[in-house]
Amino acid sequence: MAVKILSLSTGEELEHWLMNYCQLIRSLIQKKQIDNNVILAENARKIVEENFQNPDLSVESVCDELHVSTSYFSKIFKQETGGTFLNYLISRRMDEAKKLLLQTDYKINDIALAVGYEDTRYFAKVFRKIAGESPTDYRLRERKELEREERE
């Protein structure tokens, strides 16, 4: 780099070279920031995957584990995933609940506990909001659908 600078013969060449070099540094810094944002969001997803059954899992607990503020984390998570952390957590829990409803005969309160809800009524309310029907109705309808498909 020093040789390159010394080979420049005019102030204009030096200014042009410095401008290009500054733009390069700026783009590298921006890329590094983007990479860090992706890593932060991915680490949060991993925490959810490993702990969604924990009723105490929250944006605050994830931020504590990742050593970032909730406001910074929320901004970056939404920027990287297109949605809020809470919606991501609820979605993960509901996906697991649907799987358990179809693949097991567990009672609804056991499924609620297995996916991180201590209050069965609240679990049922959230499930209804996401799925458009109660957990029991979902189980019955989906099982009938599977039986119909197996007969065909």
Secondary structure, DSSP 8 states (H G I E B T S, - for coil): -HHHHHH--SHHHHHHHHHHHHHHHHHHHHHHHHHHHHHHHHHHHHHHHHHTT-TT--HHHHHHHHT--HHHHHHHHHHHHSS-HHHHHHHHHHHHHHHHHHH----HHHHHHHTT-S-HHHHHHHHHHHHSS-HHHHHHHHHHHHHHHHH-
